[in-house]
């Protein structure tokens, strides 16, 4: 996987162009289905049909992820929830399908089912990222991605390209980093280890956008995106696109090597013209669980919200490109006048192949710190709170066991000191079962 890490930003849409580059190479000849315990998908290669379709420019993939998670002690109250998400994705190589060289497209549908996002934690960061898309409770289906990408070659021998992408995106899935990130179906559960909530005011989960990227050697180097600042997880969002303003997300990556190992420095941020206050609800953070009352003093909405970040990752064990493990850190800040969360940092290590006999298994251990805006804390009505809201401290540990290439079983444990002062330290164990069809 590529190290395209722009917290919640669409700048990582270069993931699709990289797939488009790879699709220019001829596919292998259709093969018979391998044995049940060796094949990559439960349903196999369909007698070679999958490979035939890919040769013609069409690829389909699907999976179901099920979760059982609970508050064993602490938080506001104990309890547990079962829920899950099903994903169906189509990738199109338009060069093969229609003769449009260097064009590609993708579409993804997601079905969220089961109980609500686990409550009773007293925390502001969702403890299960996968099940907040496209909604936080009930059964909901949505087209979360529908976009087109054009590659403009600059120097193919050096791997230099410009990528232009536009359409609808699930921004969580575009944060592509080997040690963390993802959409909550393969690595960490908690959103703190996927993308800091400091950017939640400027960058929604699912929206329409235009993204430009300069790629060199398979790595996105400079990126810039223009986005609709409103979340459109359960609606198309075409009739009122950019009606409340616009968001901009620039970023730059610095791939380097230390001691012969790949490493990455990433710097960027987000700016929006949308009018907001720290008290405005955002789906990425469960504000209502933390902030039960309106501000005690009127807070005037302001335009010009911003956030900025710095990320770093480095391999400790690197067997090949995208194969190994190492450590990572994220540091992010945002303005206190409009953003509910203004300070975030985390550090940890993870990747795959901790044990020589289990190369495919992923693992991770991380600590995250999330603090709220002083503007928000100073203006809360504390009639139902005994003390001022505090910073959240979170530790998460997971191990993703690849039982077969198509069956993954994950154990997860989170220990969180919540933002809400009346909540005790929460112990949150959980499990995830993912099947690739």
C-alpha positions as a Python dict, from the first residue, in 0.01 Angstrom:
ca = {
    (1, 'X'): (0, 0, 0),
    (2, 'X'): (106, 356, -64),
    (3, 'X'): (176, 600, 216),
    (4, 'X'): (-91, 852, 111),
    (5, 'X'): (-183, 990, 449),
    (6, 'X'): (-379, 1315, 452),
    (7, 'X'): (-603, 1295, 756),
    (8, 'X'): (-960, 1272, 626),
    (9, 'X'): (-849, 1462, 314),
    (10, 'X'): (-938, 1367, -39),
    (11, 'X'): (-580, 1418, -140),
    (12, 'X'): (-541, 1042, -114),
    (13, 'X'): (-752, 980, -422),
    (14, 'X'): (-424, 890, -586),
    (15, 'X'): (-495, 539, -460),
    (16, 'X'): (-725, 495, -761),
    (17, 'X'): (-477, 628, -1019),
    (18, 'X'): (-213, 390, -886),
    (19, 'X'): (-457, 106, -943),
    (20, 'X'): (-518, 244, -1290),
    (21, 'X'): (-142, 238, -1363),
    (22, 'X'): (-121, -121, -1251),
    (23, 'X'): (-420, -213, -1469),
    (24, 'X'): (-222, -121, -1782),
    (25, 'X'): (-22, -443, -1741),
    (26, 'X'): (-174, -760, -1887),
    (27, 'X'): (-354, -986, -1643),
    (28, 'X'): (-268, -1347, -1590),
    (29, 'X'): (-456, -1609, -1786),
    (30, 'X'): (-777, -1732, -1622),
    (31, 'X'): (-699, -2007, -1375),
    (32, 'X'): (-900, -2270, -1202),
    (33, 'X'): (-1026, -2200, -854),
    (34, 'X'): (-769, -2280, -587),
    (35, 'X'): (-864, -2479, -278),
    (36, 'X'): (-1110, -2334, -28),
    (37, 'X'): (-839, -2248, 225),
    (38, 'X'): (-598, -2091, -28),
    (39, 'X'): (-820, -1874, -247),
    (40, 'X'): (-840, -1499, -189),
    (41, 'X'): (-1222, -1491, -196),
    (42, 'X'): (-1471, -1732, -45),
    (43, 'X'): (-1647, -1776, -381),
    (44, 'X'): (-1319, -1821, -570),
    (45, 'X'): (-1237, -1712, -925),
    (46, 'X'): (-1575, -1823, -1061),
    (47, 'X'): (-1409, -2066, -1297),
    (48, 'X'): (-1180, -1794, -1435),
    (49, 'X'): (-1460, -1541, -1488),
    (50, 'X'): (-1314, -1286, -1245),
    (51, 'X'): (-985, -1283, -1437),
    (52, 'X'): (-1164, -1259, -1771),
    (53, 'X'): (-1361, -958, -1650),
    (54, 'X'): (-1046, -790, -1518),
    (55, 'X'): (-874, -843, -1854),
    (56, 'X'): (-1164, -656, -2012),
    (57, 'X'): (-1143, -371, -1761),
    (58, 'X'): (-1399, -463, -1494),
    (59, 'X'): (-1322, -577, -1139),
    (60, 'X'): (-1571, -656, -862),
    (61, 'X'): (-1504, -716, -492),
    (62, 'X'): (-1724, -753, -186),
    (63, 'X'): (-1700, -821, 186),
    (64, 'X'): (-1902, -832, 507),
    (65, 'X'): (-1759, -719, 843),
    (66, 'X'): (-1944, -804, 1165),
    (67, 'X'): (-1868, -654, 1506),
    (68, 'X'): (-1948, -735, 1867),
    (69, 'X'): (-1828, -472, 2109),
    (70, 'X'): (-1912, -366, 2463),
    (71, 'X'): (-1829, -148, 2762),
    (72, 'X'): (-1711, -405, 3017),
    (73, 'X'): (-1656, -146, 3290),
    (74, 'X'): (-1638, 229, 3339),
    (75, 'X'): (-1774, 486, 3095),
    (76, 'X'): (-2129, 605, 3163),
    (77, 'X'): (-2291, 263, 3157),
    (78, 'X'): (-2200, -92, 3061),
    (79, 'X'): (-2356, -272, 2765),
    (80, 'X'): (-2279, -424, 2427),
    (81, 'X'): (-2383, -400, 2062),
    (82, 'X'): (-2376, -620, 1753),
    (83, 'X'): (-2354, -445, 1415),
    (84, 'X'): (-2176, -459, 1084),
    (85, 'X'): (-2118, -331, 734),
    (86, 'X'): (-2133, -495, 389),
    (87, 'X'): (-1934, -345, 100),
    (88, 'X'): (-1965, -396, -275),
    (89, 'X'): (-1708, -230, -502),
    (90, 'X'): (-1672, -200, -880),
    (91, 'X'): (-1353, -77, -1051),
    (92, 'X'): (-1352, 16, -1419),
    (93, 'X'): (-1049, 49, -1645),
    (94, 'X'): (-1202, 275, -1909),
    (95, 'X'): (-899, 229, -2134),
    (96, 'X'): (-988, -139, -2177),
    (97, 'X'): (-1364, -92, -2168),
    (98, 'X'): (-1404, 212, -2393),
    (99, 'X'): (-1061, 295, -2536),
    (100, 'X'): (-1022, 597, -2301),
    (101, 'X'): (-653, 560, -2224),
    (102, 'X'): (-553, 656, -1868),
    (103, 'X'): (-916, 690, -1754),
    (104, 'X'): (-1065, 484, -1470),
    (105, 'X'): (-1371, 492, -1244),
    (106, 'X'): (-1499, 334, -924),
    (107, 'X'): (-1831, 280, -752),
    (108, 'X'): (-1889, 146, -402),
    (109, 'X'): (-2210, 69, -213),
    (110, 'X'): (-2221, 10, 162),
    (111, 'X'): (-2490, -144, 380),
    (112, 'X'): (-2481, -70, 750),
    (113, 'X'): (-2685, -305, 972),
    (114, 'X'): (-2743, -410, 1334),
    (115, 'X'): (-2752, -209, 1654),
    (116, 'X'): (-2634, 149, 1701),
    (117, 'X'): (-2277, 262, 1749),
    (118, 'X'): (-2174, 152, 2097),
    (119, 'X'): (-2284, 415, 2350),
    (120, 'X'): (-2222, 452, 2719),
    (121, 'X'): (-1852, 527, 2674),
    (122, 'X'): (-1858, 901, 2754),
    (123, 'X'): (-1606, 956, 2473),
    (124, 'X'): (-1612, 1194, 2178),
    (125, 'X'): (-1429, 964, 1935),
    (126, 'X'): (-1641, 682, 1787),
    (127, 'X'): (-1506, 350, 1914),
    (128, 'X'): (-1609, 168, 1593),
    (129, 'X'): (-1539, 364, 1275),
    (130, 'X'): (-1682, 117, 1024),
    (131, 'X'): (-2038, 137, 1157),
    (132, 'X'): (-2076, 515, 1141),
    (133, 'X'): (-2090, 489, 758),
    (134, 'X'): (-2334, 566, 611),
    (135, 'X'): (-2518, 611, 945),
    (136, 'X'): (-2457, 548, 1316),
    (137, 'X'): (-2758, 321, 1374),
    (138, 'X'): (-3017, 103, 1205),
    (139, 'X'): (-3013, -42, 855),
    (140, 'X'): (-2893, 205, 592),
    (141, 'X'): (-2762, 160, 240),
    (142, 'X'): (-2584, 423, 31),
    (143, 'X'): (-2357, 473, -267),
    (144, 'X'): (-2052, 599, -80),
    (145, 'X'): (-1816, 632, -380),
    (146, 'X'): (-1881, 719, -743),
    (147, 'X'): (-1592, 893, -916),
    (148, 'X'): (-1373, 917, -1224),
    (149, 'X'): (-995, 961, -1254),
    (150, 'X'): (-776, 1079, -1542),
    (151, 'X'): (-402, 1016, -1542),
    (152, 'X'): (-179, 1259, -1729),
    (153, 'X'): (167, 1106, -1792),
    (154, 'X'): (465, 1336, -1735),
    (155, 'X'): (753, 1088, -1742),
    (156, 'X'): (641, 727, -1717),
    (157, 'X'): (1000, 595, -1695),
    (158, 'X'): (1039, 787, -1368),
    (159, 'X'): (682, 718, -1259),
    (160, 'X'): (582, 1084, -1287),
    (161, 'X'): (212, 1154, -1344),
    (162, 'X'): (-58, 1407, -1268),
    (163, 'X'): (-390, 1263, -1150),
    (164, 'X'): (-722, 1448, -1172),
    (165, 'X'): (-1016, 1291, -986),
    (166, 'X'): (-1373, 1411, -939),
    (167, 'X'): (-1698, 1272, -805),
    (168, 'X'): (-1829, 1132, -477),
    (169, 'X'): (-1592, 984, -218),
    (170, 'X'): (-1580, 799, 112),
    (171, 'X'): (-1284, 991, 250),
    (172, 'X'): (-1198, 743, 526),
    (173, 'X'): (-1117, 469, 278),
    (174, 'X'): (-881, 698, 88),
    (175, 'X'): (-646, 740, 382),
    (176, 'X'): (-409, 465, 278),
    (177, 'X'): (-129, 391, 524),
    (178, 'X'): (22, 52, 596),
    (179, 'X'): (48, 89, 975),
    (180, 'X'): (-290, 247, 1057),
    (181, 'X'): (-577, 433, 883),
    (182, 'X'): (-830, 240, 672),
    (183, 'X'): (-1206, 228, 713),
    (184, 'X'): (-1220, 27, 1036),
    (185, 'X'): (-1264, -314, 869),
    (186, 'X'): (-902, -438, 876),
    (187, 'X'): (-694, -244, 1130),
    (188, 'X'): (-785, -20, 1428),
    (189, 'X'): (-1149, 22, 1534),
    (190, 'X'): (-1136, 371, 1691),
    (191, 'X'): (-1144, 670, 1457),
    (192, 'X'): (-858, 832, 1651),
    (193, 'X'): (-614, 589, 1484),
    (194, 'X'): (-758, 649, 1138),
    (195, 'X'): (-781, 1026, 1106),
    (196, 'X'): (-778, 1298, 1373),
    (197, 'X'): (-1113, 1464, 1443),
    (198, 'X'): (-950, 1807, 1437),
    (199, 'X'): (-1031, 1810, 1063),
    (200, 'X'): (-1394, 1707, 1111),
    (201, 'X'): (-1518, 2065, 1091),
    (202, 'X'): (-1364, 2119, 745),
    (203, 'X'): (-1372, 1768, 592),
    (204, 'X'): (-1688, 1551, 605),
    (205, 'X'): (-1697, 1173, 579),
    (206, 'X'): (-1872, 1142, 243),
    (207, 'X'): (-1903, 1426, -6),
    (208, 'X'): (-1831, 1549, -358),
    (209, 'X'): (-1486, 1677, -452),
    (210, 'X'): (-1223, 1752, -714),
    (211, 'X'): (-866, 1643, -643),
    (212, 'X'): (-530, 1703, -816),
    (213, 'X'): (-213, 1511, -737),
    (214, 'X'): (144, 1494, -860),
    (215, 'X'): (275, 1135, -838),
    (216, 'X'): (639, 1032, -852),
    (217, 'X'): (766, 677, -824),
    (218, 'X'): (423, 553, -724),
    (219, 'X'): (399, 800, -434),
    (220, 'X'): (166, 1104, -422),
    (221, 'X'): (398, 1399, -356),
    (222, 'X'): (186, 1714, -385),
    (223, 'X'): (-193, 1708, -355),
    (224, 'X'): (-476, 1960, -355),
    (225, 'X'): (-851, 1906, -317),
    (226, 'X'): (-1165, 2115, -335),
    (227, 'X'): (-1461, 1970, -144),
    (228, 'X'): (-1822, 2036, -51),
    (229, 'X'): (-1799, 2096, 328),
    (230, 'X'): (-2135, 1929, 400),
    (231, 'X'): (-2163, 1558, 476),
    (232, 'X'): (-2371, 1367, 219),
    (233, 'X'): (-2352, 1015, 357),
    (234, 'X'): (-2721, 934, 297),
    (235, 'X'): (-2810, 1176, 18),
    (236, 'X'): (-2662, 1258, -325),
    (237, 'X'): (-2588, 1620, -230),
    (238, 'X'): (-2609, 1741, -589),
    (239, 'X'): (-2897, 1988, -555),
    (240, 'X'): (-2725, 2203, -291),
    (241, 'X'): (-2358, 2136, -368),
    (242, 'X'): (-2131, 2407, -219),
    (243, 'X'): (-2439, 2595, -93),
    (244, 'X'): (-2273, 2652, 248),
    (245, 'X'): (-1924, 2724, 119),
    (246, 'X'): (-1621, 2527, 8),
    (247, 'X'): (-1330, 2339, 169),
    (248, 'X'): (-971, 2324, 46),
    (249, 'X'): (-721, 2056, 146),
    (250, 'X'): (-354, 2090, 37),
    (251, 'X'): (-82, 1843, 132),
    (252, 'X'): (274, 1742, 62),
    (253, 'X'): (451, 1411, 128),
    (254, 'X'): (825, 1357, 172),
    (255, 'X'): (922, 992, 115),
    (256, 'X'): (1268, 925, 261),
    (257, 'X'): (1486, 639, 381),
    (258, 'X'): (1646, 601, 723),
    (259, 'X'): (1885, 312, 792),
    (260, 'X'): (1775, 163, 460),
    (261, 'X'): (1406, 161, 561),
    (262, 'X'): (1121, 352, 396),
    (263, 'X'): (979, 645, 593),
    (264, 'X'): (734, 926, 522),
    (265, 'X'): (682, 1283, 643),
    (266, 'X'): (342, 1434, 558),
    (267, 'X'): (232, 1796, 610),
    (268, 'X'): (-101, 1948, 521),
    (269, 'X'): (-426, 2092, 637),
    (270, 'X'): (-777, 2200, 552),
    (271, 'X'): (-962, 2532, 528),
    (272, 'X'): (-1333, 2589, 486),
    (273, 'X'): (-1547, 2896, 421),
    (274, 'X'): (-1850, 2730, 584),
    (275, 'X'): (-1992, 2920, 879),
    (276, 'X'): (-1971, 2726, 1207),
    (277, 'X'): (-1930, 2724, 1587),
    (278, 'X'): (-1774, 2453, 1808),
    (279, 'X'): (-2126, 2350, 1916),
    (280, 'X'): (-2251, 2253, 1570),
    (281, 'X'): (-2309, 1878, 1542),
    (282, 'X'): (-2074, 1677, 1324),
    (283, 'X'): (-2134, 1309, 1248),
    (284, 'X'): (-1771, 1214, 1292),
    (285, 'X'): (-1786, 1299, 1663),
    (286, 'X'): (-2067, 1192, 1891),
    (287, 'X'): (-2108, 1544, 2028),
    (288, 'X'): (-2444, 1480, 2194),
    (289, 'X'): (-2287, 1217, 2418),
    (290, 'X'): (-2040, 1472, 2551),
    (291, 'X'): (-2225, 1804, 2531),
    (292, 'X'): (-2575, 1767, 2679),
    (293, 'X'): (-2663, 2136, 2688),
    (294, 'X'): (-2646, 2446, 2471),
    (295, 'X'): (-2375, 2707, 2531),
    (296, 'X'): (-2432, 2924, 2837),
    (297, 'X'): (-2330, 3230, 2636),
    (298, 'X'): (-2419, 3301, 2272),
    (299, 'X'): (-2140, 3194, 2035),
    (300, 'X'): (-2139, 3378, 1702),
    (301, 'X'): (-2085, 3156, 1396),
    (302, 'X'): (-1766, 3238, 1207),
    (303, 'X'): (-1628, 3158, 865),
    (304, 'X'): (-1274, 3049, 789),
    (305, 'X'): (-1230, 2734, 999),
    (306, 'X'): (-891, 2566, 959),
    (307, 'X'): (-686, 2266, 1072),
    (308, 'X'): (-327, 2153, 1014),
    (309, 'X'): (-139, 1826, 1064),
    (310, 'X'): (199, 1655, 1055),
    (311, 'X'): (228, 1275, 1020),
    (312, 'X'): (534, 1053, 1030),
    (313, 'X'): (583, 680, 973),
    (314, 'X'): (884, 453, 936),
    (315, 'X'): (941, 83, 886),
    (316, 'X'): (1135, -111, 1149),
    (317, 'X'): (1097, -442, 964),
    (318, 'X'): (1053, -408, 586),
    (319, 'X'): (1050, -730, 388),
    (320, 'X'): (927, -567, 66),
    (321, 'X'): (709, -276, -44),
    (322, 'X'): (405, -270, 184),
    (323, 'X'): (516, -578, 376),
    (324, 'X'): (643, -529, 730),
    (325, 'X'): (581, -319, 1037),
    (326, 'X'): (698, 0, 1200),
    (327, 'X'): (594, 300, 1405),
    (328, 'X'): (385, 609, 1332),
    (329, 'X'): (279, 938, 1484),
    (330, 'X'): (17, 1203, 1406),
    (331, 'X'): (-1, 1560, 1531),
    (332, 'X'): (-292, 1790, 1447),
    (333, 'X'): (-444, 2119, 1559),
    (334, 'X'): (-744, 2337, 1467),
    (335, 'X'): (-888, 2678, 1548),
    (336, 'X'): (-1082, 2701, 1874),
    (337, 'X'): (-1348, 2945, 1748),
    (338, 'X'): (-1519, 2696, 1515),
    (339, 'X'): (-1377, 2349, 1582),
    (340, 'X'): (-1499, 2131, 1871),
    (341, 'X'): (-1166, 1943, 1879),
    (342, 'X'): (-850, 2153, 1862),
    (343, 'X'): (-560, 1933, 1977),
    (344, 'X'): (-479, 1576, 1877),
    (345, 'X'): (-173, 1357, 1874),
    (346, 'X'): (-108, 987, 1874),
    (347, 'X'): (180, 746, 1841),
    (348, 'X'): (204, 373, 1799),
    (349, 'X'): (333, 86, 1594),
    (350, 'X'): (173, -168, 1366),
    (351, 'X'): (173, -337, 1028),
    (352, 'X'): (180, -703, 932),
    (353, 'X'): (394, -1011, 995),
    (354, 'X'): (488, -966, 1360),
    (355, 'X'): (548, -1342, 1367),
    (356, 'X'): (744, -1515, 1091),
    (357, 'X'): (484, -1788, 1055),
    (358, 'X'): (196, -1535, 1026),
    (359, 'X'): (304, -1292, 754),
    (360, 'X'): (-47, -1180, 657),
    (361, 'X'): (-175, -1103, 1008),
    (362, 'X'): (-204, -733, 1095),
    (363, 'X'): (-153, -585, 1442),
    (364, 'X'): (-133, -248, 1612),
    (365, 'X'): (-85, -72, 1945),
    (366, 'X'): (-139, 302, 1979),
    (367, 'X'): (-203, 584, 2226),
    (368, 'X'): (-410, 891, 2128),
    (369, 'X'): (-479, 1224, 2302),
    (370, 'X'): (-783, 1431, 2199),
    (371, 'X'): (-872, 1766, 2356),
    (372, 'X'): (-1169, 1996, 2304),
    (373, 'X'): (-1179, 2363, 2217),
    (374, 'X'): (-1143, 2600, 2513),
    (375, 'X'): (-1417, 2808, 2351),
    (376, 'X'): (-1648, 2509, 2377),
    (377, 'X'): (-1550, 2415, 2733),
    (378, 'X'): (-1569, 2771, 2864),
    (379, 'X'): (-1922, 2828, 2732),
    (380, 'X'): (-2093, 2506, 2836),
    (381, 'X'): (-2391, 2504, 3069),
    (382, 'X'): (-2256, 2286, 3349),
    (383, 'X'): (-2588, 2226, 3524),
    (384, 'X'): (-2571, 1855, 3439),
    (385, 'X'): (-2191, 1827, 3459),
    (386, 'X'): (-1999, 1821, 3784),
    (387, 'X'): (-1674, 1944, 3629),
    (388, 'X'): (-1533, 2099, 3316),
    (389, 'X'): (-1493, 1867, 3017),
    (390, 'X'): (-1146, 1719, 2995),
    (391, 'X'): (-906, 1572, 2740),
    (392, 'X'): (-958, 1216, 2620),
    (393, 'X'): (-681, 958, 2655),
    (394, 'X'): (-717, 640, 2451),
    (395, 'X'): (-511, 323, 2412),
    (396, 'X'): (-604, 59, 2156),
    (397, 'X'): (-457, -283, 2084),
    (398, 'X'): (-569, -519, 1806),
    (399, 'X'): (-459, -836, 1629),
    (400, 'X'): (-615, -936, 1295),
    (401, 'X'): (-579, -1310, 1239),
    (402, 'X'): (-603, -1420, 875),
    (403, 'X'): (-763, -1760, 928),
    (404, 'X'): (-770, -1798, 550),
    (405, 'X'): (-703, -1530, 284),
    (406, 'X'): (-1079, -1460, 275),
    (407, 'X'): (-1159, -1496, 647),
    (408, 'X'): (-1021, -1257, 909),
    (409, 'X'): (-1089, -1261, 1284),
    (410, 'X'): (-983, -960, 1492),
    (411, 'X'): (-958, -911, 1866),
    (412, 'X'): (-959, -549, 1987),
    (413, 'X'): (-922, -382, 2326),
    (414, 'X'): (-964, -11, 2401),
    (415, 'X'): (-895, 161, 2733),
    (416, 'X'): (-1022, 519, 2737),
    (417, 'X'): (-1036, 801, 2990),
    (418, 'X'): (-1342, 983, 2848),
    (419, 'X'): (-1397, 1354, 2790),
    (420, 'X'): (-1703, 1352, 3011),
    (421, 'X'): (-1593, 1415, 3372),
    (422, 'X'): (-1860, 1191, 3528),
    (423, 'X'): (-1742, 889, 3325),
    (424, 'X'): (-1488, 647, 3467),
    (425, 'X'): (-1210, 495, 3261),
    (426, 'X'): (-1383, 271, 3006),
    (427, 'X'): (-1267, -81, 2922),
    (428, 'X'): (-1401, -171, 2575),
    (429, 'X'): (-1326, -517, 2432),
    (430, 'X'): (-1448, -608, 2085),
    (431, 'X'): (-1431, -859, 1804),
    (432, 'X'): (-1457, -837, 1425),
    (433, 'X'): (-1524, -1109, 1169),
    (434, 'X'): (-1461, -1015, 805),
    (435, 'X'): (-1544, -1236, 507),
    (436, 'X'): (-1426, -1150, 155),
    (437, 'X'): (-1654, -1286, -114),
}
